[in-house]
């Protein structure tokens, strides 16, 4: 009997040891992103910039509509609460008027910083060298913030540039401490529309036809049958998503516009 008792005790002990790693693993399982999405993926800016769809503008073509964002043009949401697109208000600027082919004016960078943006990307190289590369400020909520201002040229159609742009967006979905991102060209139509279109293909499941239609719609009619525009449309259609950058269905539902209507859910 004593021998049986010792054997039974040993088996129970071994069984407990075998189960311990599983218990530890379960304790370390990350909460699925969708379960914390209201906290980690842009709820603040979905409420602050309550745009109904991916064509609606918070700031119009002449830079008016939202005083806190003065310095941008044609400001639209792409991934609601996370990623916004548009232009730079230079030609219509009431305070810092200059040629249209320029980066964001100083006040535009300052205002994005105060709004809590963590990143802005200028999508053409023209005159970028004279711009500030970062801006430090206090946000409208009173928090310290640093806005980084980068330059990436997506219309060179280089795969590495596309990946970098998409990674910057993905980082802001995954990291709740990072404020939203603003990608801009001059008017907020062509280069910014290209980046938005491949983003919708990458993260939101847009077909090539849906992404091209999105680009056309958001050029405000500036999408003629030119060689450059036809090449841009062809590049949207040819884009192949990066397999390592994916969202859950719940995340898509929260962040993405509906492909046929462009309405946010």
GUNU-552579 format. One line per field, with one value per residue (C-alpha): z, x, y; residue number from 1. Coordinates in steps of 0.1 Angstrom, whole numbers, plus 5000, padded with zeros to 4 digits. Each point is the difference from the previous one (the first is absolute). Last residue first. Example, Ala and Ser with C-alpha at 12.3 -4.5 7.8 and 13.67 -1.06 7.14 Angstrom:
% GUNU-552579
w = [5071/5007]
u = [5137/4986]
v = [4989/4966]
i = [2/1]
***
This chain:
% GUNU-552579
w = [4601/4979/4966/4968/4983/4981/5020/5036/5016/5023/5037/5021/4977/4989/5036/5006/4969/5014/4983/4980/4992/4996/4966/4983/4975/4963/4981/4962/5001/5019/4975/4971/5014/5004/4965/4986/5020/4986/4964/5002/4998/5026/5037/5015/5006/5038/5001/5026/4976/4977/5029/5014/4966/4997/5034/4992/4967/5016/5026/5035/5028/5027/5011/4969/4973/5021/5006/4963/4993/5028/4987/4965/5013/5018/4968/4979/5018/5032/4982/5007/5013/5035/5024/5035/5028/5032/5036/5013/5035/4989/4980/4976/4978/5000/4990/4971/4985/5002/4987/4970/4990/5004/4980/4971/5000/4999/4971/4978/4980/4996/5007/5037/5008/5037/5021/5037/5027/5035/5024/5036/5028/5036/5013/5008/4983/4971/4996/5014/4974/4984/4962/4979/4967/4996/4963/4978/4986/4989/4972/4974/5012/4995/5024/5031/5030/5033/5033/5036/4996/5033/4989/5012/4978/4970/5008/5002/4967/4983/5016/4985/4965/4987/4971/4968/4964/5005/5001/5030/5024/5037/5018/4980/4983/4967/4980/5030/5016/4999/4987/5013/5018/5034/5018/5034/5012/4969/4977/4969/5015/4979/5002/4966/5011/5029/5017/5023/5019/5033/4979/4984/4968/4978/4981/4966/4988/5031/5035/5018/4966/4992/4975/5024/5017/5029/5015/5037/5005/5038/5005/4976/5013/5036/4989/4981/5004/5035/5023/4979/4985/5033/4992/4963/5007/5015/5036/5001/5013/5029/5026/4975/4996/5037/5004/4971/5015/5033/4987/4998/5035/5014/4982/5014/5036/4995/4987/5029/5025/4984/5001/5036/5009/4980/5019/5033/4991]
u = [4809/5019/4984/5021/4968/5012/5031/4987/5025/5025/5008/4974/4989/5036/5010/4973/5010/5036/5026/5030/5035/5023/4985/5010/4972/5008/4993/4993/4967/5014/5029/4977/4981/5033/5010/4967/5005/5035/4990/4970/4963/4988/4999/4995/4963/5001/5030/4980/4977/5028/5021/4970/4991/5036/4997/4967/5013/5031/4979/4998/5008/5004/5036/5022/4975/4988/5036/5007/4972/5011/5036/4987/4976/5028/5019/4970/4975/5010/5011/5037/5006/4991/5002/4986/5006/4981/5014/5023/4995/4974/5026/4986/4979/5026/5027/4979/4999/5038/5004/4978/5022/5032/4986/4990/5034/5017/4977/5011/4973/5020/4966/5003/5027/5007/5008/4997/4986/5000/4976/5011/4974/4998/4964/4977/4969/5002/5036/5031/5028/5031/5004/5022/5017/4995/4998/5027/5011/4964/5002/4987/5004/4963/4979/5005/4993/4986/5004/4990/4968/4987/4979/5028/5025/4977/4996/5038/5005/4974/5014/5034/4985/4997/5022/5001/4988/4971/5022/4999/4974/5010/4971/4968/5011/4983/5032/5017/4974/5017/4979/4980/5000/4991/5009/4991/4965/4982/5024/4999/4986/5000/5016/4997/5026/5024/5014/4971/4992/4987/4980/4979/4980/5024/5031/4990/4991/4979/5009/4980/4993/4977/5013/5009/4966/4981/5027/4999/5034/5002/4980/5020/5029/4997/4989/5033/5011/5011/4971/4969/5020/5005/4981/5009/5037/4997/5012/5035/5005/5025/4977/4991/5037/5006/4970/5014/5035/4985/4981/5030/5011/4966/5000/5034/4988/4969/5021/5024/4971/4985/5033/5005/4965/5005/5033/4983/4972]
v = [5520/5025/5006/4995/4988/4969/4993/5006/5023/4984/5006/4983/4972/4994/4996/4975/4980/4999/5021/4990/5011/4969/4990/5033/5008/4998/5033/4995/5018/5030/5001/5000/5029/5019/4992/5013/5031/5006/4993/5023/4990/5025/4997/5034/4996/5005/4975/4980/4981/4989/4985/4982/4986/4987/4983/4984/4987/4986/4983/5016/4975/5026/4998/4998/5010/5029/5010/4997/5026/5023/5001/5008/5026/5018/5000/5013/5020/5018/5032/5000/4965/4988/4971/5008/4974/4996/5000/4973/4988/4975/4980/4973/5023/5027/4975/4988/5036/5004/4964/5009/5029/4980/4971/5023/5016/4965/4990/5029/5018/5032/5015/4990/5027/5000/5031/5000/5024/4986/5017/5000/5003/5011/4997/5029/4985/5025/4987/5015/5004/4986/5002/4977/5001/5037/5010/5015/4966/4991/5025/4976/4964/4989/4978/5021/4977/5011/4981/5001/5020/5013/5030/5023/4982/5003/5037/5005/4983/5021/5032/4993/4995/4964/4992/5020/4999/5025/5030/5023/5015/4999/5018/4997/4967/4994/4990/4984/4977/4966/4970/4971/4967/4986/4968/4988/5011/4987/4983/5022/5033/5031/5035/5018/5026/5004/5031/5007/4968/5016/5025/4972/5008/5020/4989/5012/4965/4992/4989/4973/4983/4971/4975/4972/5001/5015/5022/5004/5016/5002/4968/4978/5019/4989/4964/4996/4965/4991/5008/4993/4971/4982/4968/5003/4999/4965/5001/4985/4965/5001/4984/4972/4993/4998/4975/4980/4999/4988/4970/4977/5009/4991/4967/4992/5007/4979/4971/5002/5000/4969/4981/5009/4988/4968/4993/5006/4976]
i = [265/264/263/262/261/260/259/258/257/256/255/254/253/252/251/250/249/248/247/246/245/244/243/242/241/240/239/238/237/236/235/234/233/232/231/230/229/228/227/226/225/224/223/222/221/220/219/218/217/216/215/214/213/212/211/210/209/208/207/206/205/204/203/202/201/200/199/198/197/196/195/194/193/192/191/190/189/188/187/186/185/184/183/182/181/180/179/178/177/176/175/174/173/172/171/170/169/168/167/166/165/164/163/162/161/160/159/158/157/156/155/154/153/152/151/150/149/148/147/146/145/144/143/142/141/140/139/138/137/136/135/134/133/132/131/130/129/128/127/126/125/124/123/122/121/120/119/118/117/116/115/114/113/112/111/110/109/108/107/106/105/104/103/102/101/100/99/98/97/96/95/94/93/92/91/90/89/88/87/86/85/84/83/82/81/80/79/78/77/76/75/74/73/72/71/70/69/68/67/66/65/64/63/62/61/60/59/58/57/56/55/54/53/52/51/50/49/48/47/46/45/44/43/42/41/40/39/38/37/36/35/34/33/32/31/30/29/28/27/26/25/24/23/22/21/20/19/18/17/16/15/14/13/12/11/10/9/8/7/6/5/4/3/2/1]
***
